[in-house]
């Protein structure tokens, strides 16, 4: 029988380590994805994941269940990522969601009928999204990551970040608007460059 997060948390709080191990197994990949998309480096993401679960285990007795366990875990992870970026004094690199990342041209996620040209185009779009996301303010970037990449509701994000629902919506819409404009500008610049290159080679 599959237990809910709440049931596993209750059992883990009572001292059942196996229940906490089940929570780790259930949420390790989403938490790693969030850390990786925020930091952009797998080694750093793995360190954050380990620390996030360690902090979660130590703080279980203080978890009141007012938010979902997953939301609480996401908040711990984001706080750790924020601390890491500040400590390293470097910009976070945002990775695009699964399905748009084609760094490896032999990616098993790619459709069998997808041509090499299409794969390359998808890879370039992934890079463009990463660059544009990295330039967004932290609050807007986190709102997009949690809503668009991880599927959290506006209310879950508001509870997790401790801000009003309207603030989350504003951050998301503003971030997406800026992201869309920057991508359109990048595409226009690239199209202009290709046109200039073609005209130069054909003259």
TORKOL-4160 file (C-alpha; in steps of 0.2 Angstrom, whole numbers, padded with zeros to 4 digits, m for minus):
203
<pt num="1" X="0000" Y="0000" Z="0000"/>
<pt num="2" X="0007" Y="0017" Z="m0005"/>
<pt num="3" X="0006" Y="0029" Z="0010"/>
<pt num="4" X="0003" Y="0048" Z="0007"/>
<pt num="5" X="0017" Y="0061" Z="0011"/>
<pt num="6" X="0007" Y="0065" Z="0027"/>
<pt num="7" X="0007" Y="0047" Z="0033"/>
<pt num="8" X="0025" Y="0045" Z="0030"/>
<pt num="9" X="0029" Y="0061" Z="0039"/>
<pt num="10" X="0019" Y="0056" Z="0054"/>
<pt num="11" X="0028" Y="0039" Z="0055"/>
<pt num="12" X="0045" Y="0047" Z="0052"/>
<pt num="13" X="0042" Y="0060" Z="0066"/>
<pt num="14" X="0038" Y="0045" Z="0077"/>
<pt num="15" X="0056" Y="0038" Z="0073"/>
<pt num="16" X="0052" Y="0027" Z="0058"/>
<pt num="17" X="0068" Y="0030" Z="0047"/>
<pt num="18" X="0061" Y="0019" Z="0033"/>
<pt num="19" X="0047" Y="0031" Z="0031"/>
<pt num="20" X="0058" Y="0045" Z="0029"/>
<pt num="21" X="0069" Y="0035" Z="0016"/>
<pt num="22" X="0053" Y="0033" Z="0006"/>
<pt num="23" X="0050" Y="0052" Z="0006"/>
<pt num="24" X="0068" Y="0054" Z="0000"/>
<pt num="25" X="0065" Y="0041" Z="m0014"/>
<pt num="26" X="0049" Y="0049" Z="m0019"/>
<pt num="27" X="0055" Y="0067" Z="m0019"/>
<pt num="28" X="0074" Y="0066" Z="m0023"/>
<pt num="29" X="0072" Y="0068" Z="m0042"/>
<pt num="30" X="0060" Y="0083" Z="m0041"/>
<pt num="31" X="0071" Y="0092" Z="m0028"/>
<pt num="32" X="0087" Y="0088" Z="m0038"/>
<pt num="33" X="0078" Y="0095" Z="m0054"/>
<pt num="34" X="0074" Y="0111" Z="m0045"/>
<pt num="35" X="0091" Y="0113" Z="m0038"/>
<pt num="36" X="0099" Y="0109" Z="m0055"/>
<pt num="37" X="0088" Y="0122" Z="m0064"/>
<pt num="38" X="0092" Y="0135" Z="m0051"/>
<pt num="39" X="0111" Y="0132" Z="m0050"/>
<pt num="40" X="0115" Y="0124" Z="m0067"/>
<pt num="41" X="0128" Y="0113" Z="m0060"/>
<pt num="42" X="0125" Y="0095" Z="m0056"/>
<pt num="43" X="0138" Y="0093" Z="m0043"/>
<pt num="44" X="0132" Y="0108" Z="m0033"/>
<pt num="45" X="0114" Y="0102" Z="m0036"/>
<pt num="46" X="0118" Y="0086" Z="m0028"/>
<pt num="47" X="0126" Y="0094" Z="m0013"/>
<pt num="48" X="0110" Y="0105" Z="m0011"/>
<pt num="49" X="0099" Y="0090" Z="m0012"/>
<pt num="50" X="0108" Y="0081" Z="0002"/>
<pt num="51" X="0108" Y="0096" Z="0013"/>
<pt num="52" X="0089" Y="0099" Z="0010"/>
<pt num="53" X="0084" Y="0081" Z="0015"/>
<pt num="54" X="0096" Y="0083" Z="0030"/>
<pt num="55" X="0088" Y="0099" Z="0036"/>
<pt num="56" X="0071" Y="0092" Z="0032"/>
<pt num="57" X="0074" Y="0076" Z="0043"/>
<pt num="58" X="0081" Y="0087" Z="0057"/>
<pt num="59" X="0066" Y="0099" Z="0056"/>
<pt num="60" X="0052" Y="0086" Z="0055"/>
<pt num="61" X="0046" Y="0089" Z="0072"/>
<pt num="62" X="0044" Y="0107" Z="0068"/>
<pt num="63" X="0034" Y="0103" Z="0052"/>
<pt num="64" X="0016" Y="0108" Z="0057"/>
<pt num="65" X="0008" Y="0102" Z="0041"/>
<pt num="66" X="0001" Y="0119" Z="0037"/>
<pt num="67" X="0008" Y="0117" Z="0019"/>
<pt num="68" X="0011" Y="0101" Z="0009"/>
<pt num="69" X="0027" Y="0092" Z="0013"/>
<pt num="70" X="0033" Y="0094" Z="m0005"/>
<pt num="71" X="0030" Y="0113" Z="m0004"/>
<pt num="72" X="0040" Y="0114" Z="0013"/>
<pt num="73" X="0054" Y="0104" Z="0004"/>
<pt num="74" X="0054" Y="0115" Z="m0011"/>
<pt num="75" X="0056" Y="0130" Z="0001"/>
<pt num="76" X="0071" Y="0123" Z="0010"/>
<pt num="77" X="0079" Y="0119" Z="m0007"/>
<pt num="78" X="0076" Y="0136" Z="m0014"/>
<pt num="79" X="0083" Y="0144" Z="0002"/>
<pt num="80" X="0099" Y="0133" Z="0001"/>
<pt num="81" X="0101" Y="0138" Z="m0018"/>
<pt num="82" X="0099" Y="0156" Z="m0013"/>
<pt num="83" X="0112" Y="0154" Z="0000"/>
<pt num="84" X="0124" Y="0145" Z="m0012"/>
<pt num="85" X="0123" Y="0158" Z="m0025"/>
<pt num="86" X="0126" Y="0172" Z="m0013"/>
<pt num="87" X="0141" Y="0163" Z="m0005"/>
<pt num="88" X="0148" Y="0159" Z="m0022"/>
<pt num="89" X="0145" Y="0177" Z="m0028"/>
<pt num="90" X="0140" Y="0171" Z="m0045"/>
<pt num="91" X="0124" Y="0171" Z="m0056"/>
<pt num="92" X="0113" Y="0156" Z="m0055"/>
<pt num="93" X="0111" Y="0146" Z="m0072"/>
<pt num="94" X="0093" Y="0141" Z="m0076"/>
<pt num="95" X="0090" Y="0125" Z="m0085"/>
<pt num="96" X="0075" Y="0123" Z="m0096"/>
<pt num="97" X="0062" Y="0110" Z="m0092"/>
<pt num="98" X="0063" Y="0092" Z="m0098"/>
<pt num="99" X="0057" Y="0090" Z="m0116"/>
<pt num="100" X="0066" Y="0106" Z="m0122"/>
<pt num="101" X="0084" Y="0102" Z="m0117"/>
<pt num="102" X="0093" Y="0093" Z="m0131"/>
<pt num="103" X="0111" Y="0095" Z="m0127"/>
<pt num="104" X="0114" Y="0078" Z="m0132"/>
<pt num="105" X="0109" Y="0075" Z="m0150"/>
<pt num="106" X="0105" Y="0057" Z="m0146"/>
<pt num="107" X="0094" Y="0062" Z="m0132"/>
<pt num="108" X="0082" Y="0047" Z="m0129"/>
<pt num="109" X="0068" Y="0059" Z="m0126"/>
<pt num="110" X="0069" Y="0065" Z="m0144"/>
<pt num="111" X="0055" Y="0059" Z="m0155"/>
<pt num="112" X="0061" Y="0046" Z="m0168"/>
<pt num="113" X="0055" Y="0057" Z="m0182"/>
<pt num="114" X="0065" Y="0072" Z="m0176"/>
<pt num="115" X="0078" Y="0077" Z="m0188"/>
<pt num="116" X="0096" Y="0083" Z="m0183"/>
<pt num="117" X="0091" Y="0100" Z="m0189"/>
<pt num="118" X="0076" Y="0100" Z="m0177"/>
<pt num="119" X="0086" Y="0094" Z="m0163"/>
<pt num="120" X="0099" Y="0107" Z="m0165"/>
<pt num="121" X="0086" Y="0121" Z="m0166"/>
<pt num="122" X="0078" Y="0114" Z="m0150"/>
<pt num="123" X="0095" Y="0114" Z="m0142"/>
<pt num="124" X="0098" Y="0132" Z="m0147"/>
<pt num="125" X="0080" Y="0137" Z="m0140"/>
<pt num="126" X="0085" Y="0129" Z="m0124"/>
<pt num="127" X="0101" Y="0139" Z="m0122"/>
<pt num="128" X="0091" Y="0155" Z="m0126"/>
<pt num="129" X="0078" Y="0151" Z="m0113"/>
<pt num="130" X="0092" Y="0148" Z="m0100"/>
<pt num="131" X="0101" Y="0164" Z="m0104"/>
<pt num="132" X="0084" Y="0174" Z="m0103"/>
<pt num="133" X="0079" Y="0165" Z="m0087"/>
<pt num="134" X="0096" Y="0169" Z="m0079"/>
<pt num="135" X="0093" Y="0188" Z="m0082"/>
<pt num="136" X="0076" Y="0188" Z="m0073"/>
<pt num="137" X="0075" Y="0195" Z="m0055"/>
<pt num="138" X="0076" Y="0180" Z="m0042"/>
<pt num="139" X="0058" Y="0182" Z="m0037"/>
<pt num="140" X="0051" Y="0181" Z="m0055"/>
<pt num="141" X="0063" Y="0167" Z="m0059"/>
<pt num="142" X="0057" Y="0156" Z="m0044"/>
<pt num="143" X="0039" Y="0159" Z="m0048"/>
<pt num="144" X="0042" Y="0153" Z="m0066"/>
<pt num="145" X="0052" Y="0138" Z="m0060"/>
<pt num="146" X="0039" Y="0132" Z="m0047"/>
<pt num="147" X="0023" Y="0136" Z="m0058"/>
<pt num="148" X="0029" Y="0131" Z="m0075"/>
<pt num="149" X="0042" Y="0118" Z="m0072"/>
<pt num="150" X="0036" Y="0110" Z="m0056"/>
<pt num="151" X="0017" Y="0112" Z="m0058"/>
<pt num="152" X="0014" Y="0120" Z="m0041"/>
<pt num="153" X="m0002" Y="0130" Z="m0039"/>
<pt num="154" X="m0002" Y="0149" Z="m0036"/>
<pt num="155" X="m0008" Y="0145" Z="m0018"/>
<pt num="156" X="0006" Y="0133" Z="m0015"/>
<pt num="157" X="0019" Y="0145" Z="m0021"/>
<pt num="158" X="0012" Y="0159" Z="m0011"/>
<pt num="159" X="0012" Y="0148" Z="0005"/>
<pt num="160" X="0029" Y="0142" Z="0001"/>
<pt num="161" X="0037" Y="0159" Z="m0002"/>
<pt num="162" X="0026" Y="0167" Z="0012"/>
<pt num="163" X="0019" Y="0181" Z="0001"/>
<pt num="164" X="0001" Y="0185" Z="m0005"/>
<pt num="165" X="m0007" Y="0176" Z="m0019"/>
<pt num="166" X="m0008" Y="0192" Z="m0030"/>
<pt num="167" X="0011" Y="0194" Z="m0028"/>
<pt num="168" X="0015" Y="0177" Z="m0035"/>
<pt num="169" X="0003" Y="0180" Z="m0050"/>
<pt num="170" X="0011" Y="0197" Z="m0053"/>
<pt num="171" X="0029" Y="0190" Z="m0052"/>
<pt num="172" X="0024" Y="0175" Z="m0064"/>
<pt num="173" X="0015" Y="0186" Z="m0077"/>
<pt num="174" X="0029" Y="0200" Z="m0077"/>
<pt num="175" X="0043" Y="0186" Z="m0078"/>
<pt num="176" X="0034" Y="0177" Z="m0092"/>
<pt num="177" X="0031" Y="0194" Z="m0101"/>
<pt num="178" X="0050" Y="0199" Z="m0100"/>
<pt num="179" X="0055" Y="0181" Z="m0105"/>
<pt num="180" X="0044" Y="0182" Z="m0120"/>
<pt num="181" X="0051" Y="0199" Z="m0125"/>
<pt num="182" X="0069" Y="0194" Z="m0123"/>
<pt num="183" X="0066" Y="0178" Z="m0133"/>
<pt num="184" X="0058" Y="0187" Z="m0147"/>
<pt num="185" X="0072" Y="0200" Z="m0147"/>
<pt num="186" X="0085" Y="0186" Z="m0148"/>
<pt num="187" X="0076" Y="0177" Z="m0162"/>
<pt num="188" X="0075" Y="0194" Z="m0172"/>
<pt num="189" X="0093" Y="0197" Z="m0169"/>
<pt num="190" X="0098" Y="0180" Z="m0174"/>
<pt num="191" X="0087" Y="0181" Z="m0190"/>
<pt num="192" X="0095" Y="0198" Z="m0194"/>
<pt num="193" X="0112" Y="0190" Z="m0192"/>
<pt num="194" X="0108" Y="0175" Z="m0203"/>
<pt num="195" X="0101" Y="0187" Z="m0216"/>
<pt num="196" X="0116" Y="0198" Z="m0216"/>
<pt num="197" X="0127" Y="0183" Z="m0217"/>
<pt num="198" X="0117" Y="0176" Z="m0232"/>
<pt num="199" X="0117" Y="0192" Z="m0241"/>
<pt num="200" X="0136" Y="0194" Z="m0239"/>
<pt num="201" X="0140" Y="0176" Z="m0245"/>
<pt num="202" X="0128" Y="0178" Z="m0260"/>
<pt num="203" X="0135" Y="0195" Z="m0266"/>
